[in-house]
Structure formats: structure tokens, C-alpha cells
Amino acid sequence: MLLNDRIFEHYKDDMTIGDVIEVMRFTYPRLVVKVNGRLIQKSEYNATILNENDDVKIHHLLAGG
């Protein structure tokens, strides 16, 4: 599995987006998550099971002006 264009070494079968966020210790309040180009809503993080060949992007949003 790729995470932000790098091989994700911690991949396990039946891993969810929520698991990845926990393993990577992403604590940002606002995340944008895409799996294979599809936007994943926060309510779907723990239900979205990842596959070994998925391309996952997780970016945090910053407030600014």
C-alpha cells in the first residue's frame, strides 16, 4: 500500500483508514483522505478497509489567512 506516495510498511490485512491514522499518529483535527482518488468522509474512516495495492493520500488542512 502507498501512503502519500511512499510504501506503507505497517500494512496489515483488514486495516482501515482509522487504523492508518492511529499508527501514523495523525492528530490533526481536519484531514483530507483519498483512496485511489476517491474522497473518504470522516464517518467512513473505520469502515473503509484498505487493500495491499491501494494508493492512500492523507493531508491535514491548516487555517490561514
Secondary structure, DSSP 4 states (H G I P E B T S, - for coil): -EETTEE-TT--TT-BHHHHHHHTT---S-EEEEETTEEE-GGGTTT-B--TT-EEEEEE-----
